[in-house]
């Protein structure tokens, strides 16, 4: 689980971190982020504002 993992990274280092996790086999990464650029590296994004309470 990554919590704001990209908050202090420049674009080059964000890419390096994303590449690291992408190449990891049999790995699921749950990442919490407000950084739209970081979200662009994801294969799936869940916007918590879109989830309705039931």
C-alpha positions, -999 to 999 in steps of 0.1 A, spaced: 0 0 0 14 34 -10 1 66 6 10 96 -14 41 79 -27 47 105 -54 42 136 -33 79 146 -32 90 131 -65 97 148 -99 83 133 -131 114 112 -138 114 96 -103 76 91 -104 81 71 -136 109 51 -120 87 41 -91 58 32 -114 81 11 -136 94 -7 -105 60 -18 -94 48 -26 -130 77 -51 -135 70 -68 -102 53 -101 -109 23 -113 -90 20 -79 -72 -10 -58 -65 -4 -22 -55 -30 -1 -37 -20 35 -39 -37 66 -24 -29 97 -43 -41 132 -52 -15 136 -79 -32 133 -113 1 125 -130 7 96 -106 -29 83 -112 -20 82 -149 4 53 -142 -24 31 -128 -43 4 -146 -74 11 -126 -85 42 -106 -113 43 -81 -125 79 -74 -138 78 -38 -161 108 -46 -179 85 -70 -187 58 -44 -220 63 -28 -227 53 8 -254 27 11 
